[in-house]
Amino acid sequence: MEQTRLNAYHIMWLFVFFDLPVTTKKERKDASRFRKDLLNDGFSMMQFSVYNRHCASKESANVHINRVKAFVPEKGQVSILAVTDKQYGNITNFWGKKSKPLPEGPRQLEMF
């Protein structure tokens, strides 16, 4: 069995961007349910309609992409972007006029 060491090109980050209607009570409930489903699947809110999640591999990312597809509401737009850890490391975040460094990603335990 061939083992692949974790590196910045195998580790993935998923971003879910969405614009959901919230005009009716049902639409608000659906949008709220979608956000809760994302959180329950391990996503973190980056901005109100942008969530992200760390995945140890492309295969893991595909599992989570399929989960998101399963709970997309009937109305609105949802986009999913997968980037490598290496690409994600180039992000620059601003809070006001000051830039903050990206928090260190989750530590991975390597058994072998």
ChimeraX commands (.cxc) that place a marker at each C-alpha (Angstrom):
marker #1 position 0.00,0.00,0.00 radius 0.5
marker #1 position 1.51,3.28,-1.11 radius 0.5
marker #1 position 1.33,6.13,1.36 radius 0.5
marker #1 position 1.17,9.76,0.41 radius 0.5
marker #1 position 2.62,12.18,2.92 radius 0.5
marker #1 position 0.45,15.16,3.72 radius 0.5
marker #1 position 1.75,18.31,2.14 radius 0.5
marker #1 position 0.48,21.69,1.05 radius 0.5
marker #1 position -0.49,20.33,-2.38 radius 0.5
marker #1 position -2.63,17.45,-1.08 radius 0.5
marker #1 position -4.42,19.25,1.75 radius 0.5
marker #1 position -7.51,21.10,0.50 radius 0.5
marker #1 position -9.66,23.98,1.66 radius 0.5
marker #1 position -13.28,24.22,0.58 radius 0.5
marker #1 position -15.09,27.53,0.26 radius 0.5
marker #1 position -18.87,27.69,-0.01 radius 0.5
marker #1 position -20.26,30.99,-1.32 radius 0.5
marker #1 position -23.99,31.49,-1.42 radius 0.5
marker #1 position -26.73,33.99,-2.07 radius 0.5
marker #1 position -30.04,32.68,-0.79 radius 0.5
marker #1 position -33.39,34.45,-0.89 radius 0.5
marker #1 position -34.81,35.44,2.50 radius 0.5
marker #1 position -38.04,37.20,1.49 radius 0.5
marker #1 position -40.54,34.67,2.87 radius 0.5
marker #1 position -40.58,32.84,6.19 radius 0.5
marker #1 position -39.86,29.54,4.38 radius 0.5
marker #1 position -36.87,31.05,2.53 radius 0.5
marker #1 position -35.44,32.40,5.80 radius 0.5
marker #1 position -35.90,28.98,7.39 radius 0.5
marker #1 position -34.23,27.26,4.41 radius 0.5
marker #1 position -31.28,29.70,4.50 radius 0.5
marker #1 position -30.89,29.21,8.25 radius 0.5
marker #1 position -31.01,25.43,7.84 radius 0.5
marker #1 position -28.34,25.59,5.12 radius 0.5
marker #1 position -26.00,27.60,7.39 radius 0.5
marker #1 position -26.57,25.15,10.26 radius 0.5
marker #1 position -25.89,22.20,7.95 radius 0.5
marker #1 position -22.59,23.79,6.91 radius 0.5
marker #1 position -21.58,24.31,10.54 radius 0.5
marker #1 position -22.58,20.74,11.43 radius 0.5
marker #1 position -20.37,19.47,8.59 radius 0.5
marker #1 position -17.33,21.25,10.02 radius 0.5
marker #1 position -17.41,24.49,8.03 radius 0.5
marker #1 position -16.59,27.82,9.69 radius 0.5
marker #1 position -18.19,31.12,8.84 radius 0.5
marker #1 position -15.65,33.41,7.17 radius 0.5
marker #1 position -18.24,36.04,6.22 radius 0.5
marker #1 position -22.02,35.88,6.42 radius 0.5
marker #1 position -22.39,34.07,3.08 radius 0.5
marker #1 position -18.90,32.57,2.87 radius 0.5
marker #1 position -17.93,29.43,4.77 radius 0.5
marker #1 position -14.70,27.43,4.63 radius 0.5
marker #1 position -13.48,24.02,5.73 radius 0.5
marker #1 position -10.13,22.26,5.96 radius 0.5
marker #1 position -9.91,18.80,4.34 radius 0.5
marker #1 position -6.95,16.45,4.68 radius 0.5
marker #1 position -7.17,15.29,1.05 radius 0.5
marker #1 position -8.94,15.71,-2.28 radius 0.5
marker #1 position -10.98,12.59,-1.47 radius 0.5
marker #1 position -12.13,14.11,1.82 radius 0.5
marker #1 position -12.98,17.35,0.00 radius 0.5
marker #1 position -15.15,15.40,-2.46 radius 0.5
marker #1 position -17.08,13.82,0.42 radius 0.5
marker #1 position -17.87,17.27,1.82 radius 0.5
marker #1 position -18.73,18.69,-1.61 radius 0.5
marker #1 position -21.31,15.92,-2.01 radius 0.5
marker #1 position -22.72,16.65,1.44 radius 0.5
marker #1 position -23.13,20.34,0.58 radius 0.5
marker #1 position -24.85,19.41,-2.69 radius 0.5
marker #1 position -27.30,17.29,-0.70 radius 0.5
marker #1 position -28.48,20.18,1.47 radius 0.5
marker #1 position -28.55,23.02,-1.07 radius 0.5
marker #1 position -31.95,24.80,-0.79 radius 0.5
marker #1 position -34.33,24.74,-3.75 radius 0.5
marker #1 position -33.81,28.48,-4.41 radius 0.5
marker #1 position -30.71,30.64,-4.52 radius 0.5
marker #1 position -27.14,30.22,-5.72 radius 0.5
marker #1 position -24.44,28.14,-4.06 radius 0.5
marker #1 position -20.85,27.91,-5.33 radius 0.5
marker #1 position -18.08,25.66,-4.01 radius 0.5
marker #1 position -14.40,26.39,-4.57 radius 0.5
marker #1 position -11.63,23.92,-3.65 radius 0.5
marker #1 position -8.07,25.21,-3.28 radius 0.5
marker #1 position -4.88,23.57,-2.08 radius 0.5
marker #1 position -3.38,24.49,1.27 radius 0.5
marker #1 position -0.50,26.04,-0.65 radius 0.5
marker #1 position -2.89,28.33,-2.55 radius 0.5
marker #1 position -4.83,29.16,0.62 radius 0.5
marker #1 position -1.58,30.20,2.29 radius 0.5
marker #1 position -1.45,33.21,-0.07 radius 0.5
marker #1 position -4.65,34.76,1.31 radius 0.5
marker #1 position -4.48,38.24,2.81 radius 0.5
marker #1 position -7.19,39.25,5.27 radius 0.5
marker #1 position -7.97,42.79,6.39 radius 0.5
marker #1 position -9.86,43.90,9.46 radius 0.5
marker #1 position -10.34,47.58,8.91 radius 0.5
marker #1 position -7.10,48.97,7.46 radius 0.5
marker #1 position -4.85,46.51,9.29 radius 0.5
marker #1 position -3.89,43.18,7.82 radius 0.5
marker #1 position -3.80,40.13,10.05 radius 0.5
marker #1 position -1.80,37.01,9.33 radius 0.5
marker #1 position -3.70,33.87,8.49 radius 0.5
marker #1 position -4.16,31.67,11.56 radius 0.5
marker #1 position -2.13,28.49,11.41 radius 0.5
marker #1 position -4.07,25.62,9.83 radius 0.5
marker #1 position -5.13,22.54,11.76 radius 0.5
marker #1 position -2.29,20.28,12.83 radius 0.5
marker #1 position -2.34,16.81,11.32 radius 0.5
marker #1 position -1.30,13.72,13.21 radius 0.5
marker #1 position 0.78,11.39,11.09 radius 0.5
marker #1 position 0.75,7.84,12.42 radius 0.5
marker #1 position 3.34,6.21,10.14 radius 0.5
marker link #1:1,2 radius 0.2
marker link #1:2,3 radius 0.2
marker link #1:3,4 radius 0.2
marker link #1:4,5 radius 0.2
marker link #1:5,6 radius 0.2
marker link #1:6,7 radius 0.2
marker link #1:7,8 radius 0.2
marker link #1:8,9 radius 0.2
marker link #1:9,10 radius 0.2
marker link #1:10,11 radius 0.2
marker link #1:11,12 radius 0.2
marker link #1:12,13 radius 0.2
marker link #1:13,14 radius 0.2
marker link #1:14,15 radius 0.2
marker link #1:15,16 radius 0.2
marker link #1:16,17 radius 0.2
marker link #1:17,18 radius 0.2
marker link #1:18,19 radius 0.2
marker link #1:19,20 radius 0.2
marker link #1:20,21 radius 0.2
marker link #1:21,22 radius 0.2
marker link #1:22,23 radius 0.2
marker link #1:23,24 radius 0.2
marker link #1:24,25 radius 0.2
marker link #1:25,26 radius 0.2
marker link #1:26,27 radius 0.2
marker link #1:27,28 radius 0.2
marker link #1:28,29 radius 0.2
marker link #1:29,30 radius 0.2
marker link #1:30,31 radius 0.2
marker link #1:31,32 radius 0.2
marker link #1:32,33 radius 0.2
marker link #1:33,34 radius 0.2
marker link #1:34,35 radius 0.2
marker link #1:35,36 radius 0.2
marker link #1:36,37 radius 0.2
marker link #1:37,38 radius 0.2
marker link #1:38,39 radius 0.2
marker link #1:39,40 radius 0.2
marker link #1:40,41 radius 0.2
marker link #1:41,42 radius 0.2
marker link #1:42,43 radius 0.2
marker link #1:43,44 radius 0.2
marker link #1:44,45 radius 0.2
marker link #1:45,46 radius 0.2
marker link #1:46,47 radius 0.2
marker link #1:47,48 radius 0.2
marker link #1:48,49 radius 0.2
marker link #1:49,50 radius 0.2
marker link #1:50,51 radius 0.2
marker link #1:51,52 radius 0.2
marker link #1:52,53 radius 0.2
marker link #1:53,54 radius 0.2
marker link #1:54,55 radius 0.2
marker link #1:55,56 radius 0.2
marker link #1:56,57 radius 0.2
marker link #1:57,58 radius 0.2
marker link #1:58,59 radius 0.2
marker link #1:59,60 radius 0.2
marker link #1:60,61 radius 0.2
marker link #1:61,62 radius 0.2
marker link #1:62,63 radius 0.2
marker link #1:63,64 radius 0.2
marker link #1:64,65 radius 0.2
marker link #1:65,66 radius 0.2
marker link #1:66,67 radius 0.2
marker link #1:67,68 radius 0.2
marker link #1:68,69 radius 0.2
marker link #1:69,70 radius 0.2
marker link #1:70,71 radius 0.2
marker link #1:71,72 radius 0.2
marker link #1:72,73 radius 0.2
marker link #1:73,74 radius 0.2
marker link #1:74,75 radius 0.2
marker link #1:75,76 radius 0.2
marker link #1:76,77 radius 0.2
marker link #1:77,78 radius 0.2
marker link #1:78,79 radius 0.2
marker link #1:79,80 radius 0.2
marker link #1:80,81 radius 0.2
marker link #1:81,82 radius 0.2
marker link #1:82,83 radius 0.2
marker link #1:83,84 radius 0.2
marker link #1:84,85 radius 0.2
marker link #1:85,86 radius 0.2
marker link #1:86,87 radius 0.2
marker link #1:87,88 radius 0.2
marker link #1:88,89 radius 0.2
marker link #1:89,90 radius 0.2
marker link #1:90,91 radius 0.2
marker link #1:91,92 radius 0.2
marker link #1:92,93 radius 0.2
marker link #1:93,94 radius 0.2
marker link #1:94,95 radius 0.2
marker link #1:95,96 radius 0.2
marker link #1:96,97 radius 0.2
marker link #1:97,98 radius 0.2
marker link #1:98,99 radius 0.2
marker link #1:99,100 radius 0.2
marker link #1:100,101 radius 0.2
marker link #1:101,102 radius 0.2
marker link #1:102,103 radius 0.2
marker link #1:103,104 radius 0.2
marker link #1:104,105 radius 0.2
marker link #1:105,106 radius 0.2
marker link #1:106,107 radius 0.2
marker link #1:107,108 radius 0.2
marker link #1:108,109 radius 0.2
marker link #1:109,110 radius 0.2
marker link #1:110,111 radius 0.2
marker link #1:111,112 radius 0.2
view
